[in-house]
Amino acid sequence: MMKRERHDRQRTLRVVVSARERAQIEERAMIAGLSVSAYLRAAELHQPIRSVLDHQAICDLAKVNGDQGQLREAVPPTMLLVYPKAEPLPSGA
């Protein structure tokens, strides 16, 4: 795993925006789960801005995948249900 490099973030950058733009930036940063600084830095440096919800969904899917693997190992193949192949619909339906 790569180590995160340390950043010397001591300098400020002043950006002039309207009240409406500021509200939009703050809202988008909040939705993404980032500070305004982190949001603007990622946007300006063309880095992907992922929502906290996206990250949570990925974690949830990974957990479900792991649970399925455990079930597959725990359930003997003879106990698995086998469904018959679906019949094709009659033409014109």
N, C-alpha and C positions, 0 to 999 in steps of 0.2 A: 504494500500500500504506500502511496506517495505521501510524504510529509507535507503538510500545508506550510507554505513559506510565510514567514512573518512579514507583515506590512508596516511600514512607517507611515501611518495615517495621521499626521500632525497638521497637515495643511488643509485649509478650507477653500472651497470654491463657491463663489456667490453666483446664484442664478436668479434672474428677475423673472417672475411669473405673475399672472393675474390671480385673483382670489379663486376663481373657478378652476384654473389650472392647478393651483396648489391643492385644492380640495380633491381633485381627480388623482393627483400624484399620491397624496396621503392615503386615499381610499385604495388605490391599486397596491400600494406598498403593504397596507394592512391585510388585504386579501391574500397577498403572496406570503404573508408572515415575515416580512422584512422591514427593517428600518427604512426611512425615507432615503437616507444616505446609501444603504446597500442596494435599494431598488434603483435609484438613479445611476449608481455606479455600474450595476449589471446592465441596465438599459443602454447606457452610453458605450460600454465596452462590448456590446453585442453578445452578451452572455444570455443563455436561456433563463427566463424568469418563470420559475415553477411555483405554482400555488402550493400552500401547505396541504390543501385538500388533495392535490395530485400525489404528493408524497405519502399522505395517509392512505390513499387508495392503493398505491403500489405496495405499501407495507401489508395492507389487508389482503391483497391478492397473493402475496408471497406466503402469508400465513395459511390461507385456504389451500394453496398448492402443497404446502407441507403437510396439512391435515389429510389431504387426499392421498398423499404418499403413505402416511401412517395407516390409513384405512386399507389401502391396497395390500399392505404387508400383513395386516391383522385379520383380514377376512379371507378364509380359504376360497379358492376358485370355485369349488362346488356350491358355495352359498351365493354366488353372484347370480342375479336374475338375468335371464336371457330373453330378450324381447323378439317376437317374430318380425320378420322383414315386412315393412309397410307395403300394402297392396297399391299399385298405381291407380290413379283416378281414371274412371272411364273417360274416353275422349268426348269432348263437347261439354265437360263439366266445368 
